[in-house]
Amino acid sequence: MVSENRSNKVSLVGRLGAFWGVAGVSMLLSFAVYRLTIITVDAFTFPFQWYHWLVLFGNIAFMAHSEGYKGFQKGFSPRVAARARYLKYNPGSAHILAAPLFCMGYFHATRRRLIIAYGMTLGIVALIIIFNQISQPWRGILDAGVVVGLSWGIASLIWFAFAALGTGEFETSAEVPGTD
């Protein structure tokens, strides 16, 4: 549960910081969806055999479940929303300026959250490097699953942001030092 300073009125800076955090993360994910969609669409200029279709649909189903549902909906999105909620009630200038990075857990986070944030980033960068070496149509087939997972992630982030930034309670921890 987020440590909230509810005794004071929520400031405009806090509201703007929370919005900037969620909007920045959403824009980052949306840019990735845009770039990967171009590669995915290009894959369909190649002739597909039955096994291409099998891998495409299998990969989309796998990525929807593993990245979209388990990764984003059950983990990343509620955490980002909780950290945006923390910003709403505890605005600090550095946290507000770098709100998207704060919301993703790159700083002012528990040691565990920092390790996960940086470890996941390194893993994603490694996968990007590997995927860049794969030729079409396989690259587009794999990226199609990533597009589905990221799109699910954007939708779940917006859903959780509305829940977290509303007036009700939000049970997900922001994982900031001293609150858990």
DOMARPA-794672 format. One record per residue (C-alpha): x, y, z; residue in one letter. Coordinates in Angstrom, 1 decimal. Example, Ala and Ser with C-alpha at 12.3 -4.5 7.8 and 13.67 -1.06 7.14 Angstrom:
BEGIN
PT:c1:c2:c3:res
PT:12.3:-4.5:7.8:A
PT:13.7:-1.1:7.1:S
This chain:
BEGIN
PT:c1:c2:c3:res
PT:0.0:0.0:0.0:M
PT:1.3:3.4:-0.9:V
PT:2.2:5.9:1.8:S
PT:0.0:8.8:1.0:E
PT:0.1:12.3:2.4:N
PT:-3.7:12.7:2.4:R
PT:-3.7:15.3:5.2:S
PT:-2.8:17.9:2.6:N
PT:-4.7:18.8:-0.5:K
PT:-3.3:17.1:-3.6:V
PT:-1.2:19.7:-5.5:S
PT:-1.4:20.5:-9.2:L
PT:2.3:19.5:-9.4:V
PT:1.5:16.1:-7.9:G
PT:-1.4:15.5:-10.4:R
PT:0.8:16.6:-13.3:L
PT:3.7:14.4:-12.2:G
PT:1.4:11.4:-12.0:A
PT:-0.1:12.1:-15.4:F
PT:3.4:12.7:-16.9:W
PT:4.6:9.4:-15.4:G
PT:1.8:7.3:-16.9:V
PT:1.7:9.3:-20.2:A
PT:5.5:8.9:-20.6:G
PT:5.5:5.2:-20.1:V
PT:2.5:4.8:-22.4:S
PT:4.2:6.8:-25.1:M
PT:7.4:4.7:-24.8:L
PT:5.3:1.5:-25.2:L
PT:3.3:3.0:-28.0:S
PT:6.4:4.0:-29.9:F
PT:7.6:0.4:-29.6:A
PT:4.3:-0.9:-30.9:V
PT:4.5:1.5:-33.8:Y
PT:8.0:0.5:-34.8:R
PT:7.3:-3.3:-34.4:L
PT:4.0:-3.1:-36.3:T
PT:5.9:-1.8:-39.4:I
PT:8.2:-4.9:-39.2:I
PT:5.2:-7.2:-38.6:T
PT:3.3:-5.9:-41.6:V
PT:6.4:-6.2:-43.7:D
PT:6.5:-9.9:-42.9:A
PT:3.2:-10.4:-44.8:F
PT:4.9:-9.4:-48.0:T
PT:6.7:-12.8:-47.9:F
PT:4.9:-16.0:-48.8:P
PT:3.7:-17.8:-45.7:F
PT:3.7:-21.6:-45.5:Q
PT:1.5:-23.5:-43.0:W
PT:4.3:-23.6:-40.4:Y
PT:4.6:-19.8:-40.6:H
PT:1.0:-19.4:-39.7:W
PT:1.3:-22.0:-36.9:L
PT:4.2:-20.2:-35.3:V
PT:2.5:-16.8:-35.8:L
PT:-0.7:-17.8:-34.0:F
PT:1.2:-19.8:-31.4:G
PT:3.5:-16.9:-30.7:N
PT:0.7:-14.4:-30.5:I
PT:-1.2:-16.6:-28.0:A
PT:2.0:-17.2:-26.0:F
PT:3.0:-13.5:-25.9:M
PT:-0.6:-12.4:-25.1:A
PT:-0.5:-14.6:-22.0:H
PT:3.1:-14.3:-20.9:S
PT:3.9:-10.7:-21.8:E
PT:0.4:-9.1:-21.9:G
PT:-1.4:-10.8:-19.0:Y
PT:1.3:-12.1:-16.7:K
PT:4.0:-9.5:-17.4:G
PT:2.0:-6.3:-17.8:F
PT:-1.4:-6.9:-16.3:Q
PT:-0.3:-8.8:-13.2:K
PT:3.1:-7.0:-12.6:G
PT:4.3:-4.0:-14.5:F
PT:1.1:-2.0:-15.1:S
PT:-0.2:-2.0:-11.5:P
PT:3.3:-1.1:-10.2:R
PT:3.6:1.8:-12.6:V
PT:0.2:3.0:-11.6:A
PT:1.0:2.6:-7.9:A
PT:4.2:4.7:-8.3:R
PT:2.2:7.3:-10.2:A
PT:-0.2:7.4:-7.3:R
PT:2.8:7.8:-5.0:Y
PT:3.9:10.8:-7.1:L
PT:0.4:12.3:-6.9:K
PT:0.6:12.4:-3.1:Y
PT:4.3:12.9:-2.7:N
PT:5.6:15.1:-5.4:P
PT:9.3:15.7:-5.4:G
PT:11.0:17.8:-8.1:S
PT:13.4:15.1:-9.4:A
PT:10.6:12.5:-9.3:H
PT:8.3:14.8:-11.2:I
PT:10.8:15.7:-13.9:L
PT:11.7:12.1:-14.5:A
PT:8.3:10.7:-13.7:A
PT:8.2:8.0:-16.4:P
PT:11.6:6.6:-15.2:L
PT:10.4:6.9:-11.6:F
PT:7.2:5.1:-12.4:C
PT:9.1:2.3:-14.1:M
PT:11.2:1.8:-11.0:G
PT:14.6:3.1:-12.2:Y
PT:15.2:5.2:-9.1:F
PT:13.8:5.8:-5.6:H
PT:12.7:2.2:-5.3:A
PT:13.4:-0.8:-3.1:T
PT:16.6:-2.7:-3.9:R
PT:14.6:-5.6:-5.2:R
PT:12.6:-3.3:-7.6:R
PT:15.8:-1.7:-8.8:L
PT:17.4:-5.0:-9.6:I
PT:14.3:-6.2:-11.4:I
PT:14.0:-2.9:-13.4:A
PT:17.5:-2.9:-14.6:Y
PT:17.7:-6.7:-15.1:G
PT:14.5:-6.6:-17.2:M
PT:15.9:-3.7:-19.2:T
PT:19.2:-5.6:-19.9:L
PT:17.2:-8.7:-20.9:G
PT:15.0:-6.7:-23.3:I
PT:18.0:-5.0:-24.9:V
PT:19.6:-8.4:-25.4:A
PT:16.4:-9.7:-27.0:L
PT:16.2:-6.7:-29.3:I
PT:19.8:-7.3:-30.4:I
PT:19.0:-11.0:-31.1:I
PT:15.7:-10.2:-32.9:F
PT:17.5:-7.7:-35.2:N
PT:19.6:-10.6:-36.5:Q
PT:16.5:-12.6:-37.6:I
PT:15.4:-12.4:-41.2:S
PT:11.8:-11.9:-42.4:Q
PT:9.3:-13.4:-42.2:P
PT:10.4:-14.8:-38.9:W
PT:11.3:-11.4:-37.4:R
PT:7.8:-10.1:-38.2:G
PT:6.2:-13.3:-36.9:I
PT:8.0:-12.9:-33.6:L
PT:7.4:-9.2:-33.4:D
PT:3.6:-9.8:-34.0:A
PT:3.5:-11.4:-30.6:G
PT:5.4:-8.6:-29.0:V
PT:3.0:-6.1:-30.5:V
PT:0.1:-8.0:-29.0:V
PT:1.8:-8.1:-25.6:G
PT:2.8:-4.5:-25.6:L
PT:-0.7:-3.4:-26.7:S
PT:-2.2:-5.4:-23.9:W
PT:0.3:-3.7:-21.6:G
PT:-0.8:-0.2:-22.7:I
PT:-4.4:-1.0:-22.2:A
PT:-3.8:-2.5:-18.8:S
PT:-1.6:0.5:-17.8:L
PT:-4.4:2.9:-18.7:I
PT:-6.9:0.8:-16.8:W
PT:-4.7:0.6:-13.6:F
PT:-3.8:4.3:-13.9:A
PT:-7.5:5.3:-13.7:F
PT:-8.0:3.0:-10.7:A
PT:-4.9:4.2:-8.9:A
PT:-5.3:7.9:-9.6:L
PT:-9.0:8.0:-8.7:G
PT:-10.2:8.6:-5.2:T
PT:-10.5:5.0:-4.0:G
PT:-7.9:2.8:-2.4:E
PT:-5.2:1.0:-4.5:F
PT:-3.6:-2.0:-3.0:E
PT:-0.5:-2.4:-5.1:T
PT:2.7:-1.3:-3.5:S
PT:4.7:1.5:-5.1:A
PT:7.9:-0.3:-3.7:E
PT:9.5:3.0:-2.6:V
PT:12.0:2.9:0.3:P
PT:10.5:3.0:3.7:G
PT:6.9:2.2:2.7:T
PT:6.9:-1.6:2.5:D
